[in-house]
Amino acid sequence: MSSSAAVDDVDGDEHVIEEHVKVYLVRRGDRWVIDPVSDDGYPLDGLEDGPSCNVGHRCDLPHPDDSPALPTMRQLLHLMQDHYLR
């Protein structure tokens, strides 16, 4: 079971499948910047453990070929804007 805010805010009967993505950062002088490899136009990398869900048992997660691709960096930016600017 996940402890993310998205899952914590869900109605108890709603089934949520979640995934994480990697955004690569590099050090430039005294600050962190997004590594260009993260903004190459391809879907971001997921973590090796794959999608998870909020139910106590192993649920029927979609096969990776049936799941939508993870977002690109630009799509993630829009998702974050939608979330934080609502």
N, C-alpha and C positions, 0 to 999 in steps of 0.2 A: 504494500500500500504506500502510496506517495504522501508526502507532507507538503506539497507545493500549495501556494495560495490559491491557484486555480481549482484544485481538488477540494481544498478546505471550504471554499465558498459555494460549492455545489449542493443542490438539494439532495437529500439522502437517497432518493430513488433514481437519480440520474447516473448513468454509466458514462464515465469519462475515460478516454484514452489519451495519454499524454506522451510526449517525446521531448528530448532535450537536444540542443544543437551546440556545436562548437563554433565559437568566434575566436579566431586566432589574433593575438596581440603581439606586437614587437616593441621593444624599448627604443625610443628615439631621444637621445640626450637624457633629460630628466623626466620624461613622460612616456606613457603608453599610448600607442596608436594602433589602429586596426591594420593587421597585416594584409597586403593586397591579395593574398591567396584566399582570404575570406570574401573578397568582393570580386570574384572572377566571373560572376554571372551564372555559376552552377549552384544547385542546391547545397546548402550548408551541410557539413558532416554531422551525423548523429553520433551518439555514444554507442559503444559496443554492446551495451545491455539492451538496446532497442526500446520500443514503446512499452509502457506499463499502463495499468488501469487501477481504478480506485476500489475494486472489489477484492475481498479477502482470498478468493480462489483464483486460479489461473483462468482468465477469461479467453474467449476466442478472439484474439487480436487478428486484424486483417493481415493476410500474407503480404510481405513487402511489395510484391508486384501489384497488389490490389490497392495499396495505400497511396494517397497523394504524396508527391515528392515533398521533402522538407523545403522550407522557403529559401530563396536566395537571400543574400545580405540586404538587398534593396527591398524585397518583400518583407523581411523581418523588420526593417526600419518602419515600413508602413503599418505593420501589426503593432509595433511599439507606440507609434504616434496615435493610432486609433485607441490604444489602451490608456495612454497617459493624458491624452487631450480630450477625452470624452467628457 
